[in-house]
Amino acid sequence: MKVLRYISFSLLFSFIASFAAAQVNDTYVIPVSANVPGAFGTRWMTQFSVFNPQTQYPLTVSVTYLPTLGGKGIEVLFEVPPNSVAFSDNLLQDLYGVSGSGALLVATFPEDNPGVPNDVLSRAFAVTSNTYNNVQSGTYGQTVPGTWTGLQDFDTDGISAIAHGVRNIARLGWRTNVGATNLGRTSVVMYVTVYNADGATLLNKAPFTIPPMAHLQDRLPIEVDRGSVEFFVDDPTQGAVVFPYISTIDQLSGDPTYQTPVLLAGAKTLYNKGALAPQTIGTKIDVTTARAVRATASRIGVAKLTRTTNGLQITR
């Protein structure tokens, strides 16, 4: 596997920072969600919000839960009215009745929306989430947006991803986890390289094996202060799309921060693709990818939206 730093030219691409962030899609991954106990009697939960921007018709949305470390996925459908928002304050409990963690695949399939024109724009929607703790003094948490571009095999694709400003220092109370979601049918290896703030390599190609159609999260295995973490995927089958992330917790306050790594591509990769526009970089998932994932999951029913004082709440 080739591991390198791009020196002559690189393109940085982030859904949060780029123009592509303003666009909507029909397929998203939320790389991590939770309904798990935390320290000192707290509990991490995932708030979830879906907006249907279509003004003429409702959209039936599919949400598939992919458990941490693998296992059978679970799919639930629900319908969002035109120009409306549906929400949950604890999605894993409200939709699936599970305690645990994992990723979410959110999509609008043509077969679930037979009266809707069969194109991405007509089925497009927006989704975001917030994994948070609800304590007596208030809430604190991290926004985990929906994304649709990930990494494939680095030797083939030539694209890595990098997060920076990373802090993982036990004596100062900083704890950083690295995580990823694998949408392939086979296990893949994600290599993690850590650099200090001056660019020196602290950790080279630490392997993390991600099971098929699963989420993985683990502690960053080396301390670093305001350094960077680079992700590479090794997948000879080229059948997976991997969505890495960084999550850092201030253990003194319990407050977390989430970072979607920026995609990095060298000049050779860009020119071979004939692409200079940032939205063309990376591997985009679509309903074909999502359909392969849902085919392995158990559909446990259709949720409903209940009118509350806060809006349309997703309930079973």
Short mmCIF file of the C-alpha atoms (twelve columns), coordinates in Angstrom:
data_MODEL
# 
_entry.id   MODEL 
# 
loop_
_atom_site.group_PDB 
_atom_site.id 
_atom_site.type_symbol 
_atom_site.label_atom_id 
_atom_site.label_alt_id 
_atom_site.label_comp_id 
_atom_site.label_asym_id 
_atom_site.label_seq_id 
_atom_site.Cartn_x 
_atom_site.Cartn_y 
_atom_site.Cartn_z 
_atom_site.pdbx_PDB_model_num 
ATOM 1   C CA . MET A 1   0.000   0.000  0.000   1 
ATOM 2   C CA . LYS A 2   1.344   3.415  -0.947  1 
ATOM 3   C CA . VAL A 3   1.326   5.934  1.875   1 
ATOM 4   C CA . LEU A 4   2.412   9.450  0.972   1 
ATOM 5   C CA . ARG A 5   1.918   13.120 1.642   1 
ATOM 6   C CA . TYR A 6   0.852   15.270 -1.260  1 
ATOM 7   C CA . ILE A 7   3.394   18.034 -1.838  1 
ATOM 8   C CA . SER A 8   3.156   19.380 -5.385  1 
ATOM 9   C CA . PHE A 9   -0.601  19.867 -5.522  1 
ATOM 10  C CA . SER A 10  -3.579  18.752 -3.542  1 
ATOM 11  C CA . LEU A 11  -7.277  19.308 -3.558  1 
ATOM 12  C CA . LEU A 12  -9.027  19.620 -0.236  1 
ATOM 13  C CA . PHE A 13  -12.656 18.666 -0.168  1 
ATOM 14  C CA . SER A 14  -15.065 18.806 2.737   1 
ATOM 15  C CA . PHE A 15  -18.835 18.578 2.706   1 
ATOM 16  C CA . ILE A 16  -19.038 21.175 5.417   1 
ATOM 17  C CA . ALA A 17  -16.799 23.719 3.690   1 
ATOM 18  C CA . SER A 18  -17.481 23.120 0.001   1 
ATOM 19  C CA . PHE A 19  -20.259 24.188 -2.309  1 
ATOM 20  C CA . ALA A 20  -21.435 20.587 -2.360  1 
ATOM 21  C CA . ALA A 21  -22.597 21.015 1.224   1 
ATOM 22  C CA . ALA A 22  -25.368 23.269 -0.058  1 
ATOM 23  C CA . GLN A 23  -26.715 20.519 -2.307  1 
ATOM 24  C CA . VAL A 24  -29.205 17.869 -1.294  1 
ATOM 25  C CA . ASN A 25  -29.090 14.206 -2.166  1 
ATOM 26  C CA . ASP A 26  -31.239 11.060 -2.041  1 
ATOM 27  C CA . THR A 27  -28.697 8.961  -0.084  1 
ATOM 28  C CA . TYR A 28  -26.688 9.766  3.057   1 
ATOM 29  C CA . VAL A 29  -24.562 8.090  5.708   1 
ATOM 30  C CA . ILE A 30  -24.472 9.307  9.300   1 
ATOM 31  C CA . PRO A 31  -21.220 7.598  10.346  1 
ATOM 32  C CA . VAL A 32  -22.031 7.281  14.042  1 
ATOM 33  C CA . SER A 33  -25.087 7.316  16.312  1 
ATOM 34  C CA . ALA A 34  -25.657 6.123  19.859  1 
ATOM 35  C CA . ASN A 35  -27.991 5.180  22.653  1 
ATOM 36  C CA . VAL A 36  -25.493 4.160  25.308  1 
ATOM 37  C CA . PRO A 37  -24.668 4.960  28.953  1 
ATOM 38  C CA . GLY A 38  -21.890 7.471  29.599  1 
ATOM 39  C CA . ALA A 39  -19.790 8.396  32.599  1 
ATOM 40  C CA . PHE A 40  -21.308 9.584  35.884  1 
ATOM 41  C CA . GLY A 41  -24.791 8.294  35.148  1 
ATOM 42  C CA . THR A 42  -25.210 10.118 31.844  1 
ATOM 43  C CA . ARG A 43  -26.501 8.708  28.564  1 
ATOM 44  C CA . TRP A 44  -25.455 9.452  24.996  1 
ATOM 45  C CA . MET A 45  -28.384 9.676  22.567  1 
ATOM 46  C CA . THR A 46  -28.760 10.724 18.939  1 
ATOM 47  C CA . GLN A 47  -31.153 13.445 17.895  1 
ATOM 48  C CA . PHE A 48  -32.176 13.082 14.269  1 
ATOM 49  C CA . SER A 49  -33.819 15.482 11.833  1 
ATOM 50  C CA . VAL A 50  -35.034 14.924 8.250   1 
ATOM 51  C CA . PHE A 51  -36.315 17.736 6.023   1 
ATOM 52  C CA . ASN A 52  -38.380 17.061 2.905   1 
ATOM 53  C CA . PRO A 53  -37.847 20.101 0.624   1 
ATOM 54  C CA . GLN A 54  -40.350 18.857 -1.963  1 
ATOM 55  C CA . THR A 55  -43.404 21.116 -1.867  1 
ATOM 56  C CA . GLN A 56  -45.773 18.945 -3.913  1 
ATOM 57  C CA . TYR A 57  -45.494 15.474 -2.401  1 
ATOM 58  C CA . PRO A 58  -44.360 13.488 0.661   1 
ATOM 59  C CA . LEU A 59  -41.228 11.326 0.670   1 
ATOM 60  C CA . THR A 60  -40.914 7.878  2.174   1 
ATOM 61  C CA . VAL A 61  -37.527 7.746  3.897   1 
ATOM 62  C CA . SER A 62  -35.623 4.545  4.713   1 
ATOM 63  C CA . VAL A 63  -33.259 4.496  7.720   1 
ATOM 64  C CA . THR A 64  -31.038 1.432  8.152   1 
ATOM 65  C CA . TYR A 65  -29.091 0.943  11.374  1 
ATOM 66  C CA . LEU A 66  -25.664 -0.737 10.975  1 
ATOM 67  C CA . PRO A 67  -24.420 -1.905 14.398  1 
ATOM 68  C CA . THR A 68  -20.934 -1.297 15.742  1 
ATOM 69  C CA . LEU A 69  -18.643 -4.265 14.948  1 
ATOM 70  C CA . GLY A 70  -21.202 -5.734 12.567  1 
ATOM 71  C CA . GLY A 71  -24.332 -7.808 12.833  1 
ATOM 72  C CA . LYS A 72  -27.724 -7.782 11.150  1 
ATOM 73  C CA . GLY A 73  -28.836 -4.327 10.095  1 
ATOM 74  C CA . ILE A 74  -32.318 -3.023 10.860  1 
ATOM 75  C CA . GLU A 75  -34.429 -0.949 8.464   1 
ATOM 76  C CA . VAL A 76  -37.469 1.216  9.220   1 
ATOM 77  C CA . LEU A 77  -39.470 3.423  6.837   1 
ATOM 78  C CA . PHE A 78  -41.471 6.571  7.542   1 
ATOM 79  C CA . GLU A 79  -43.162 9.237  5.437   1 
ATOM 80  C CA . VAL A 80  -42.286 12.941 5.703   1 
ATOM 81  C CA . PRO A 81  -44.950 15.382 4.455   1 
ATOM 82  C CA . PRO A 82  -44.125 18.046 1.835   1 
ATOM 83  C CA . ASN A 83  -41.883 20.886 3.011   1 
ATOM 84  C CA . SER A 84  -41.798 19.412 6.520   1 
ATOM 85  C CA . VAL A 85  -39.365 18.231 9.189   1 
ATOM 86  C CA . ALA A 86  -39.524 14.929 11.092  1 
ATOM 87  C CA . PHE A 87  -37.420 14.478 14.215  1 
ATOM 88  C CA . SER A 88  -36.427 12.169 17.038  1 
ATOM 89  C CA . ASP A 89  -34.616 13.014 20.267  1 
ATOM 90  C CA . ASN A 90  -33.356 9.416  20.647  1 
ATOM 91  C CA . LEU A 91  -33.513 7.728  17.262  1 
ATOM 92  C CA . LEU A 92  -32.062 4.325  18.145  1 
ATOM 93  C CA . GLN A 93  -34.682 3.940  20.871  1 
ATOM 94  C CA . ASP A 94  -37.587 5.499  18.952  1 
ATOM 95  C CA . LEU A 95  -37.056 3.578  15.683  1 
ATOM 96  C CA . TYR A 96  -35.370 0.329  16.698  1 
ATOM 97  C CA . GLY A 97  -35.704 -0.022 20.463  1 
ATOM 98  C CA . VAL A 98  -31.983 -0.754 20.770  1 
ATOM 99  C CA . SER A 99  -29.280 0.260  23.203  1 
ATOM 100 C CA . GLY A 100 -25.947 0.499  21.433  1 
ATOM 101 C CA . SER A 101 -24.117 2.400  18.731  1 
ATOM 102 C CA . GLY A 102 -23.706 2.224  14.990  1 
ATOM 103 C CA . ALA A 103 -24.063 4.037  11.686  1 
ATOM 104 C CA . LEU A 104 -27.203 5.103  9.837   1 
ATOM 105 C CA . LEU A 105 -27.865 4.779  6.106   1 
ATOM 106 C CA . VAL A 106 -30.661 7.147  5.104   1 
ATOM 107 C CA . ALA A 107 -32.171 7.029  1.614   1 
ATOM 108 C CA . THR A 108 -35.287 7.556  -0.505  1 
ATOM 109 C CA . PHE A 109 -35.714 4.620  -2.895  1 
ATOM 110 C CA . PRO A 110 -37.782 4.816  -6.088  1 
ATOM 111 C CA . GLU A 111 -39.599 1.597  -5.142  1 
ATOM 112 C CA . ASP A 112 -40.752 3.237  -1.887  1 
ATOM 113 C CA . ASN A 113 -41.840 6.410  -3.714  1 
ATOM 114 C CA . PRO A 114 -43.687 5.141  -6.807  1 
ATOM 115 C CA . GLY A 115 -45.476 8.427  -7.490  1 
ATOM 116 C CA . VAL A 116 -42.263 10.468 -7.449  1 
ATOM 117 C CA . PRO A 117 -40.159 11.052 -10.607 1 
ATOM 118 C CA . ASN A 118 -37.250 8.613  -10.598 1 
ATOM 119 C CA . ASP A 119 -34.318 10.992 -10.299 1 
ATOM 120 C CA . VAL A 120 -32.055 12.187 -7.505  1 
ATOM 121 C CA . LEU A 121 -33.395 15.740 -7.368  1 
ATOM 122 C CA . SER A 122 -37.036 14.656 -7.131  1 
ATOM 123 C CA . ARG A 123 -36.232 12.319 -4.215  1 
ATOM 124 C CA . ALA A 124 -33.733 14.673 -2.567  1 
ATOM 125 C CA . PHE A 125 -33.965 15.501 1.122   1 
ATOM 126 C CA . ALA A 126 -31.704 16.804 3.914   1 
ATOM 127 C CA . VAL A 127 -30.659 15.041 7.102   1 
ATOM 128 C CA . THR A 128 -28.538 15.826 10.142  1 
ATOM 129 C CA . SER A 129 -28.008 14.459 13.640  1 
ATOM 130 C CA . ASN A 130 -26.677 15.434 17.045  1 
ATOM 131 C CA . THR A 131 -25.243 12.856 19.439  1 
ATOM 132 C CA . TYR A 132 -25.595 14.431 22.865  1 
ATOM 133 C CA . ASN A 133 -25.918 14.047 26.603  1 
ATOM 134 C CA . ASN A 134 -28.889 15.462 28.487  1 
ATOM 135 C CA . VAL A 135 -27.805 16.429 31.987  1 
ATOM 136 C CA . GLN A 136 -29.315 18.545 34.765  1 
ATOM 137 C CA . SER A 137 -27.382 21.644 33.712  1 
ATOM 138 C CA . GLY A 138 -28.395 21.307 30.056  1 
ATOM 139 C CA . THR A 139 -27.287 19.409 26.972  1 
ATOM 140 C CA . TYR A 140 -23.925 19.040 25.291  1 
ATOM 141 C CA . GLY A 141 -23.138 17.105 22.162  1 
ATOM 142 C CA . GLN A 142 -21.680 16.948 18.687  1 
ATOM 143 C CA . THR A 143 -23.356 17.530 15.346  1 
ATOM 144 C CA . VAL A 144 -22.873 14.570 13.005  1 
ATOM 145 C CA . PRO A 145 -24.038 15.600 9.520   1 
ATOM 146 C CA . GLY A 146 -25.182 13.296 6.761   1 
ATOM 147 C CA . THR A 147 -22.531 12.744 4.086   1 
ATOM 148 C CA . TRP A 148 -22.421 10.794 0.845   1 
ATOM 149 C CA . THR A 149 -18.780 10.663 -0.308  1 
ATOM 150 C CA . GLY A 150 -16.278 8.220  1.163   1 
ATOM 151 C CA . LEU A 151 -12.966 6.471  0.585   1 
ATOM 152 C CA . GLN A 152 -12.153 3.392  -1.459  1 
ATOM 153 C CA . ASP A 153 -8.919  1.449  -1.887  1 
ATOM 154 C CA . PHE A 154 -6.041  3.962  -1.787  1 
ATOM 155 C CA . ASP A 155 -3.804  2.126  -4.236  1 
ATOM 156 C CA . THR A 156 -6.601  2.220  -6.808  1 
ATOM 157 C CA . ASP A 157 -8.347  5.488  -5.995  1 
ATOM 158 C CA . GLY A 158 -5.387  7.585  -4.809  1 
ATOM 159 C CA . ILE A 159 -7.476  9.445  -2.229  1 
ATOM 160 C CA . SER A 160 -6.974  9.662  1.541   1 
ATOM 161 C CA . ALA A 161 -8.689  11.831 4.160   1 
ATOM 162 C CA . ILE A 162 -7.198  14.019 6.875   1 
ATOM 163 C CA . ALA A 163 -8.404  15.606 10.116  1 
ATOM 164 C CA . HIS A 164 -6.307  18.256 11.849  1 
ATOM 165 C CA . GLY A 165 -6.099  20.127 15.132  1 
ATOM 166 C CA . VAL A 166 -6.515  16.761 16.850  1 
ATOM 167 C CA . ARG A 167 -5.897  16.513 20.604  1 
ATOM 168 C CA . ASN A 168 -5.408  13.211 22.431  1 
ATOM 169 C CA . ILE A 169 -3.609  13.949 25.719  1 
ATOM 170 C CA . ALA A 170 -4.710  12.056 28.809  1 
ATOM 171 C CA . ARG A 171 -3.071  14.393 31.364  1 
ATOM 172 C CA . LEU A 172 -4.950  17.374 29.901  1 
ATOM 173 C CA . GLY A 173 -8.252  15.515 29.716  1 
ATOM 174 C CA . TRP A 174 -8.469  15.131 25.929  1 
ATOM 175 C CA . ARG A 175 -9.574  11.771 24.507  1 
ATOM 176 C CA . THR A 176 -9.856  11.207 20.768  1 
ATOM 177 C CA . ASN A 177 -11.531 8.293  19.060  1 
ATOM 178 C CA . VAL A 178 -11.226 7.367  15.403  1 
ATOM 179 C CA . GLY A 179 -14.164 5.720  13.726  1 
ATOM 180 C CA . ALA A 180 -15.538 4.690  10.365  1 
ATOM 181 C CA . THR A 181 -18.448 3.028  8.609   1 
ATOM 182 C CA . ASN A 182 -17.875 0.351  5.957   1 
ATOM 183 C CA . LEU A 183 -20.590 -0.104 3.325   1 
ATOM 184 C CA . GLY A 184 -18.923 -3.106 1.706   1 
ATOM 185 C CA . ARG A 185 -19.792 -6.793 1.879   1 
ATOM 186 C CA . THR A 186 -16.287 -7.726 3.047   1 
ATOM 187 C CA . SER A 187 -14.022 -6.489 5.834   1 
ATOM 188 C CA . VAL A 188 -11.613 -3.698 4.971   1 
ATOM 189 C CA . VAL A 189 -8.525  -2.348 6.692   1 
ATOM 190 C CA . MET A 190 -8.381  1.358  7.467   1 
ATOM 191 C CA . TYR A 191 -4.848  2.591  8.127   1 
ATOM 192 C CA . VAL A 192 -4.354  5.573  10.434  1 
ATOM 193 C CA . THR A 193 -1.237  7.737  10.308  1 
ATOM 194 C CA . VAL A 194 -0.687  10.463 12.926  1 
ATOM 195 C CA . TYR A 195 1.521   13.544 12.498  1 
ATOM 196 C CA . ASN A 196 2.459   16.142 15.093  1 
ATOM 197 C CA . ALA A 197 1.886   19.856 14.534  1 
ATOM 198 C CA . ASP A 198 5.259   20.129 12.744  1 
ATOM 199 C CA . GLY A 199 4.468   17.316 10.337  1 
ATOM 200 C CA . ALA A 200 6.651   14.606 11.898  1 
ATOM 201 C CA . THR A 201 5.161   11.110 11.802  1 
ATOM 202 C CA . LEU A 202 4.191   9.843  15.261  1 
ATOM 203 C CA . LEU A 203 2.313   6.732  14.157  1 
ATOM 204 C CA . ASN A 204 2.526   5.116  10.737  1 
ATOM 205 C CA . LYS A 205 -0.209  2.950  9.222   1 
ATOM 206 C CA . ALA A 206 -1.898  1.660  12.379  1 
ATOM 207 C CA . PRO A 207 -4.484  -0.864 11.094  1 
ATOM 208 C CA . PHE A 208 -8.163  -0.879 12.063  1 
ATOM 209 C CA . THR A 209 -10.235 -3.714 10.587  1 
ATOM 210 C CA . ILE A 210 -13.832 -2.729 9.861   1 
ATOM 211 C CA . PRO A 211 -16.319 -5.606 9.457   1 
ATOM 212 C CA . PRO A 212 -18.683 -5.683 6.461   1 
ATOM 213 C CA . MET A 213 -21.606 -3.240 6.568   1 
ATOM 214 C CA . ALA A 214 -20.614 -2.115 10.028  1 
ATOM 215 C CA . HIS A 215 -19.425 0.726  12.203  1 
ATOM 216 C CA . LEU A 216 -16.167 0.749  14.173  1 
ATOM 217 C CA . GLN A 217 -14.854 3.185  16.780  1 
ATOM 218 C CA . ASP A 218 -11.690 2.917  18.859  1 
ATOM 219 C CA . ARG A 219 -9.274  5.060  20.822  1 
ATOM 220 C CA . LEU A 220 -6.535  6.841  18.879  1 
ATOM 221 C CA . PRO A 221 -3.532  4.726  19.956  1 
ATOM 222 C CA . ILE A 222 -1.013  7.550  20.413  1 
ATOM 223 C CA . GLU A 223 -0.986  10.949 22.092  1 
ATOM 224 C CA . VAL A 224 -0.866  14.063 19.926  1 
ATOM 225 C CA . ASP A 225 -1.482  17.758 20.569  1 
ATOM 226 C CA . ARG A 226 -3.044  19.748 17.720  1 
ATOM 227 C CA . GLY A 227 -1.650  17.357 15.137  1 
ATOM 228 C CA . SER A 228 -3.259  15.642 12.169  1 
ATOM 229 C CA . VAL A 229 -4.635  12.199 11.445  1 
ATOM 230 C CA . GLU A 230 -4.693  10.715 7.929   1 
ATOM 231 C CA . PHE A 231 -6.917  7.814  6.851   1 
ATOM 232 C CA . PHE A 232 -6.175  5.328  4.069   1 
ATOM 233 C CA . VAL A 233 -8.355  2.387  3.033   1 
ATOM 234 C CA . ASP A 234 -6.984  -0.968 1.882   1 
ATOM 235 C CA . ASP A 235 -9.710  -2.836 -0.001  1 
ATOM 236 C CA . PRO A 236 -8.443  -5.024 -2.860  1 
ATOM 237 C CA . THR A 237 -12.042 -5.926 -3.773  1 
ATOM 238 C CA . GLN A 238 -12.810 -2.229 -4.407  1 
ATOM 239 C CA . GLY A 239 -16.345 -2.997 -3.291  1 
ATOM 240 C CA . ALA A 240 -16.496 -0.903 -0.136  1 
ATOM 241 C CA . VAL A 241 -17.044 2.780  0.580   1 
ATOM 242 C CA . VAL A 242 -15.631 3.887  3.932   1 
ATOM 243 C CA . PHE A 243 -16.646 6.973  5.897   1 
ATOM 244 C CA . PRO A 244 -14.020 7.877  8.548   1 
ATOM 245 C CA . TYR A 245 -14.353 10.468 11.314  1 
ATOM 246 C CA . ILE A 246 -12.691 11.877 14.427  1 
ATOM 247 C CA . SER A 247 -14.451 12.418 17.764  1 
ATOM 248 C CA . THR A 248 -12.682 14.234 20.608  1 
ATOM 249 C CA . ILE A 249 -14.046 14.532 24.142  1 
ATOM 250 C CA . ASP A 250 -12.968 17.031 26.763  1 
ATOM 251 C CA . GLN A 251 -13.121 14.665 29.719  1 
ATOM 252 C CA . LEU A 252 -13.108 17.561 32.195  1 
ATOM 253 C CA . SER A 253 -16.446 18.858 30.891  1 
ATOM 254 C CA . GLY A 254 -17.676 15.861 28.888  1 
ATOM 255 C CA . ASP A 255 -18.118 18.068 25.830  1 
ATOM 256 C CA . PRO A 256 -17.399 16.308 22.487  1 
ATOM 257 C CA . THR A 257 -16.436 17.613 19.056  1 
ATOM 258 C CA . TYR A 258 -16.854 15.782 15.758  1 
ATOM 259 C CA . GLN A 259 -14.747 16.211 12.642  1 
ATOM 260 C CA . THR A 260 -15.418 14.930 9.134   1 
ATOM 261 C CA . PRO A 261 -11.980 14.471 7.549   1 
ATOM 262 C CA . VAL A 262 -11.161 16.454 4.441   1 
ATOM 263 C CA . LEU A 263 -10.546 14.346 1.335   1 
ATOM 264 C CA . LEU A 264 -7.068  14.604 -0.173  1 
ATOM 265 C CA . ALA A 265 -6.225  13.842 -3.778  1 
ATOM 266 C CA . GLY A 266 -2.957  14.345 -5.596  1 
ATOM 267 C CA . ALA A 267 -2.600  15.970 -9.020  1 
ATOM 268 C CA . LYS A 268 -2.161  12.627 -10.787 1 
ATOM 269 C CA . THR A 269 -5.457  11.376 -9.405  1 
ATOM 270 C CA . LEU A 270 -7.274  14.571 -10.333 1 
ATOM 271 C CA . TYR A 271 -6.006  14.776 -13.892 1 
ATOM 272 C CA . ASN A 272 -6.567  11.064 -14.488 1 
ATOM 273 C CA . LYS A 273 -10.174 11.634 -13.510 1 
ATOM 274 C CA . GLY A 274 -10.320 14.695 -15.753 1 
ATOM 275 C CA . ALA A 275 -11.774 16.546 -12.797 1 
ATOM 276 C CA . LEU A 276 -11.002 19.862 -11.163 1 
ATOM 277 C CA . ALA A 277 -14.356 20.411 -9.472  1 
ATOM 278 C CA . PRO A 278 -14.215 19.339 -5.795  1 
ATOM 279 C CA . GLN A 279 -17.612 17.678 -5.887  1 
ATOM 280 C CA . THR A 280 -16.232 15.100 -8.361  1 
ATOM 281 C CA . ILE A 281 -13.658 13.761 -5.872  1 
ATOM 282 C CA . GLY A 282 -14.259 10.718 -3.728  1 
ATOM 283 C CA . THR A 283 -16.647 7.810  -4.086  1 
ATOM 284 C CA . LYS A 284 -20.287 8.801  -3.906  1 
ATOM 285 C CA . ILE A 285 -22.910 6.417  -2.692  1 
ATOM 286 C CA . ASP A 286 -26.295 6.283  -4.385  1 
ATOM 287 C CA . VAL A 287 -29.468 4.224  -4.142  1 
ATOM 288 C CA . THR A 288 -27.725 1.293  -5.839  1 
ATOM 289 C CA . THR A 289 -25.175 1.177  -3.021  1 
ATOM 290 C CA . ALA A 290 -27.908 1.710  -0.449  1 
ATOM 291 C CA . ARG A 291 -30.075 -1.006 -1.961  1 
ATOM 292 C CA . ALA A 292 -27.276 -3.557 -1.528  1 
ATOM 293 C CA . VAL A 293 -27.070 -2.611 2.159   1 
ATOM 294 C CA . ARG A 294 -30.820 -2.707 2.807   1 
ATOM 295 C CA . ALA A 295 -30.993 -6.136 1.161   1 
ATOM 296 C CA . THR A 296 -29.000 -7.583 4.065   1 
ATOM 297 C CA . ALA A 297 -31.053 -5.825 6.775   1 
ATOM 298 C CA . SER A 298 -34.250 -6.813 8.561   1 
ATOM 299 C CA . ARG A 299 -37.154 -4.482 7.864   1 
ATOM 300 C CA . ILE A 300 -39.099 -4.268 11.091  1 
ATOM 301 C CA . GLY A 301 -41.937 -2.055 9.967   1 
ATOM 302 C CA . VAL A 302 -43.095 1.456  9.221   1 
ATOM 303 C CA . ALA A 303 -42.816 4.229  11.773  1 
ATOM 304 C CA . LYS A 304 -45.337 7.016  12.129  1 
ATOM 305 C CA . LEU A 305 -45.056 10.729 12.777  1 
ATOM 306 C CA . THR A 306 -46.822 11.964 15.897  1 
ATOM 307 C CA . ARG A 307 -47.781 15.613 16.186  1 
ATOM 308 C CA . THR A 308 -46.243 17.118 19.343  1 
ATOM 309 C CA . THR A 309 -45.700 20.645 20.613  1 
ATOM 310 C CA . ASN A 310 -42.197 20.430 19.089  1 
ATOM 311 C CA . GLY A 311 -43.330 19.202 15.667  1 
ATOM 312 C CA . LEU A 312 -43.587 15.824 13.919  1 
ATOM 313 C CA . GLN A 313 -41.865 13.245 16.118  1 
ATOM 314 C CA . ILE A 314 -40.854 9.861  14.716  1 
ATOM 315 C CA . THR A 315 -42.430 7.077  16.783  1 
ATOM 316 C CA . ARG A 316 -43.103 3.345  16.463  1 
# 
